[in-house]
Amino acid sequence: MRSERTLTQRQAQRRQRVLRTALELAGEGGYEGVQMREVAERADVALGTVYHYFTSKDHLLAETLAEWLRGLEANVARNPARGDTTLERVLDLLRRTTRAMQSNQKVSAALIGGLVAEGEQVAACQQEMHEMFSAMLGTAFPPDYPRDRRDKIIRSLEHIWFSELIGWKNGWNPFEQSVRELEDAAELFLAGDH
């Protein structure tokens, strides 16, 4: 994964244009609708430029999902989790995350398809998303909450979230059921916490 900090302003803008184009194509045609040549044409860059920043279609889609999560993380920083209890705040964040994904399920399915692929660059995106998701959910816990317990709850919720997204993408569950199962898990982990 290329850090945007190492890019010039022009390169960063070009890279962002490629990410936006991939998102548009995913919205039109899902996973199959994102073709690297079409991304290059629509983003008005050379195909080699797309491959310079993204080693594969899956890397591009995984990075697009990571970029989306960065935006959500920034939104949470501006608008912290709401609720009087840890459970209420965790549920608020989970609902914001899933609501954003639910609003365009074709895009979400395409991005998840890229995220579950193999490869070093995709794995780097997965790690970055784990860190962002953990930090974001961590804001729902009070400062005096036992750190070890908090970390275990967050990691478990991440695993359930990831599993439910894959299950939804593969047609095992309707989206609403996947969301409910994630919320049920949060309620089980945090029942009685304040």
Legacy VTK file of the C-alpha trace (Angstrom):
# vtk DataFile Version 3.0
C-alpha trace
ASCII
DATASET POLYDATA
POINTS 194 float
0.000 0.000 0.000
1.431 3.373 -0.973
1.331 5.968 1.724
-0.178 9.203 0.493
2.489 10.981 2.544
5.124 9.899 0.003
3.169 11.247 -2.976
3.350 14.692 -4.488
0.126 16.679 -4.495
-0.395 15.877 -8.171
0.191 12.157 -7.615
-2.179 12.129 -4.639
-4.873 13.828 -6.728
-4.398 11.307 -9.528
-4.572 8.432 -7.051
-7.769 9.856 -5.526
-9.277 10.165 -9.000
-8.544 6.482 -9.611
-10.176 5.552 -6.272
-13.272 7.658 -7.048
-13.534 6.090 -10.485
-13.328 2.574 -9.028
-16.121 3.504 -6.624
-18.281 4.802 -9.490
-17.707 1.667 -11.560
-18.492 -0.539 -8.562
-21.759 1.365 -8.171
-22.637 0.719 -11.790
-21.589 -2.891 -12.158
-20.479 -4.308 -8.830
-17.234 -6.261 -8.576
-17.288 -7.329 -12.219
-17.916 -3.744 -13.308
-14.509 -2.641 -12.079
-12.008 -3.311 -14.850
-8.568 -1.730 -14.632
-8.604 -0.542 -18.254
-11.997 1.145 -17.746
-10.756 2.702 -14.496
-7.787 4.177 -16.367
-9.939 5.512 -19.201
-12.533 7.106 -16.946
-9.951 8.520 -14.545
-8.069 9.900 -17.546
-4.784 8.255 -16.595
-2.598 5.673 -18.272
-3.237 2.029 -17.408
0.347 1.871 -16.127
-0.493 4.662 -13.688
-3.339 2.623 -12.212
-0.991 -0.343 -11.777
1.676 1.940 -10.321
-0.617 2.706 -7.389
-2.593 -0.553 -7.225
-1.117 -3.958 -8.007
-4.462 -5.542 -8.889
-8.181 -4.934 -9.070
-8.552 -6.483 -5.617
-5.885 -4.179 -4.215
-7.700 -1.208 -5.779
-11.031 -2.278 -4.281
-9.517 -3.018 -0.862
-7.820 0.375 -0.869
-11.104 2.002 -1.908
-12.779 0.403 1.123
-9.906 1.564 3.344
-10.347 5.085 1.955
-14.069 4.921 2.734
-13.258 3.821 6.302
-10.807 6.733 6.648
-13.677 9.053 5.800
-15.909 7.376 8.359
-13.144 7.608 10.953
-12.832 11.351 10.279
-16.609 11.710 10.617
-16.527 9.912 13.978
-13.729 12.229 15.134
-15.978 15.214 14.312
-19.170 13.556 15.606
-18.303 11.201 18.471
-20.389 8.165 19.329
-23.684 8.983 21.006
-25.149 7.170 23.986
-25.086 7.036 27.759
-23.533 3.568 28.020
-20.665 1.820 26.301
-23.164 -0.479 24.589
-25.198 2.452 23.249
-22.063 4.147 21.923
-20.741 0.941 20.318
-24.129 0.311 18.704
-24.193 3.898 17.424
-20.839 3.399 15.691
-21.753 -0.025 14.313
-25.035 1.343 12.967
-23.299 4.284 11.313
-20.834 1.920 9.661
-23.431 -0.546 8.441
-25.915 2.155 7.400
-23.273 3.684 5.150
-22.585 0.279 3.586
-26.274 -0.530 3.263
-26.968 2.671 1.341
-25.175 1.252 -1.707
-25.040 -2.499 -1.451
-23.624 -3.041 -4.951
-20.600 -0.902 -4.096
-20.235 -2.551 -0.692
-20.303 -6.048 -2.179
-17.648 -5.076 -4.739
-15.374 -3.558 -2.105
-15.768 -6.577 0.165
-14.897 -8.783 -2.805
-11.581 -6.973 -3.101
-10.976 -7.049 0.623
-11.219 -10.831 0.948
-8.691 -11.497 -1.823
-5.143 -12.650 -1.200
-2.014 -10.621 -1.682
0.491 -8.555 0.225
-1.082 -5.219 -0.689
-4.590 -6.399 0.192
-3.257 -7.718 3.514
-1.772 -4.281 4.200
-5.218 -2.749 3.573
-6.790 -5.314 5.885
-4.299 -4.419 8.627
-4.906 -0.710 8.181
-8.671 -1.222 8.338
-8.284 -3.333 11.490
-6.337 -0.496 13.105
-8.848 2.166 12.021
-11.892 0.113 13.044
-10.299 -0.694 16.413
-9.446 2.940 17.059
-12.901 4.078 16.004
-14.708 1.556 18.218
-12.264 2.320 21.017
-13.707 5.831 21.220
-16.993 4.331 22.465
-15.351 3.018 25.633
-14.696 5.184 28.691
-11.019 5.852 29.523
-11.182 3.717 32.682
-12.576 0.650 30.875
-10.258 -2.359 31.328
-7.991 -2.216 28.283
-7.576 -5.969 27.837
-11.341 -6.543 27.929
-11.957 -3.615 25.564
-9.421 -4.933 23.062
-10.930 -8.441 23.154
-14.449 -7.098 22.635
-13.377 -4.900 19.735
-11.407 -7.715 18.078
-14.346 -10.113 18.478
-16.768 -7.566 17.014
-14.384 -7.066 14.096
-14.347 -10.792 13.409
-18.129 -10.997 13.556
-18.503 -7.897 11.360
-16.107 -9.336 8.774
-17.842 -12.722 8.835
-21.281 -11.155 8.507
-20.158 -8.993 5.581
-18.817 -12.046 3.772
-21.996 -13.965 4.565
-24.132 -11.138 3.229
-21.988 -10.739 0.092
-22.210 -14.479 -0.597
-25.973 -14.564 -0.059
-26.062 -16.450 3.240
-27.981 -13.706 5.052
-29.962 -10.639 4.077
-28.089 -7.448 4.997
-30.525 -6.621 7.806
-29.984 -10.023 9.445
-26.213 -9.586 9.294
-26.540 -6.198 10.986
-28.816 -7.646 13.669
-26.370 -10.473 14.408
-23.549 -7.961 14.828
-25.695 -5.893 17.187
-26.671 -9.049 19.105
-22.986 -9.836 19.607
-22.313 -6.325 20.911
-25.211 -6.688 23.340
-23.866 -10.033 24.582
-20.346 -8.672 25.078
-21.414 -5.439 26.740
-24.543 -6.408 28.692
-24.422 -4.700 32.058
-21.476 -2.426 31.193
-21.848 1.294 31.776
LINES 1 195
194 0 1 2 3 4 5 6 7 8 9 10 11 12 13 14 15 16 17 18 19 20 21 22 23 24 25 26 27 28 29 30 31 32 33 34 35 36 37 38 39 40 41 42 43 44 45 46 47 48 49 50 51 52 53 54 55 56 57 58 59 60 61 62 63 64 65 66 67 68 69 70 71 72 73 74 75 76 77 78 79 80 81 82 83 84 85 86 87 88 89 90 91 92 93 94 95 96 97 98 99 100 101 102 103 104 105 106 107 108 109 110 111 112 113 114 115 116 117 118 119 120 121 122 123 124 125 126 127 128 129 130 131 132 133 134 135 136 137 138 139 140 141 142 143 144 145 146 147 148 149 150 151 152 153 154 155 156 157 158 159 160 161 162 163 164 165 166 167 168 169 170 171 172 173 174 175 176 177 178 179 180 181 182 183 184 185 186 187 188 189 190 191 192 193
